[in-house]
C-alpha cells in the first residue's frame, strides 16, 4: 500500500465518529446524575452484560451506557478529590502558623 493511501486511511479513521446509541436526552440525564445513581446504574449495566443473552446491539448499548456512567462517576470522584486536596493544602498551610504570633498579627 502506498504511503498516500495509508495516510488517507489513517485520516479517515481519525475523522470517523462513533455512532452513538444514546440520545441527547439520555446523555444529558447521565451527565447530571448524582454519584450514587450513576454507580448503581453502572452496576446494572455490567450485570446485564455479564448475564449474557443479549443481542450484539443490546450488548453495545449496555456497554455504551456503562461507559457514559463510568465517565460520570469518575468525573464526580475527581471533583471531590480536587476539593479534598485543596482543603488539605489549605490546612497544611495554616497549620504551619497555627498558634504562633504571626497567625495572630493578621
Phi, psi and omega in degrees: 000135182288162181297323180296317180294317179298315180297319179297319179295320179295317179297319179297317179295322180292327183272354180282124178268147177290128179284110184277140174268351180271139177281166176300322180295318179295318178297318180296320179296317179294319183293345179248003182292142170291159184307312185300319180291316179299319180295316180297316180292328176295317177300317179297319179295318179295318179298321178296320178291318181292329181292332179076188179081004179268152172288169178301316179297318179294320179296316179297321179294315178298320178298315181295319176299314180300318179299314180295320179292319179296319178298317179298311181298317179295321178297317178295318178295322178296321178296316179296318179299317179297319179294318178295317179298318179295318179294319178294321178296318179295318179296319179296320181294320181279336180293331181294332182247002181299130177077011179255164179299323182295331178290329183275344185283341182287000000 
